[in-house]
Amino acid sequence: MHLKVELLVHAELAVAKYAEFNLTVTSVDTRGFRCEPPPASPGGAAYHWNKNCESYCLIGRSLGNVMVAFVRRQENNTSHL
């Protein structure tokens, strides 16, 4: 991976670890959801996960799971107030 991209991804994923963003920010690493380029996928644009619907499904499921956990964590931390 190109160094600038690697640094950017690392920074994006690290934001949720800062105390000032506790319970307000979360992130998901979606790089592993990229499927193979054509002919395994309908497109060759890696920045769009090669237009592969399996990639989009994996991303959506992962983001949905993280958001459910995120909301539950927020509810648990505010329920005692």
HURAGI-V141514 format. One record per helix or strand. SS is the DSSP state (alpha for helix, beta for strand). FROM is the first residue (numbers start at 1). LEN is the number of residues. If there is no record, write none. Layout:
ss->SS from->FROM len->LEN
ss->SS from->FROM len->LEN
//
This chain:
ss->alpha from->3 len->15
ss->alpha from->19 len->3
ss->alpha from->31 len->3
ss->alpha from->46 len->6
ss->alpha from->53 len->26
//
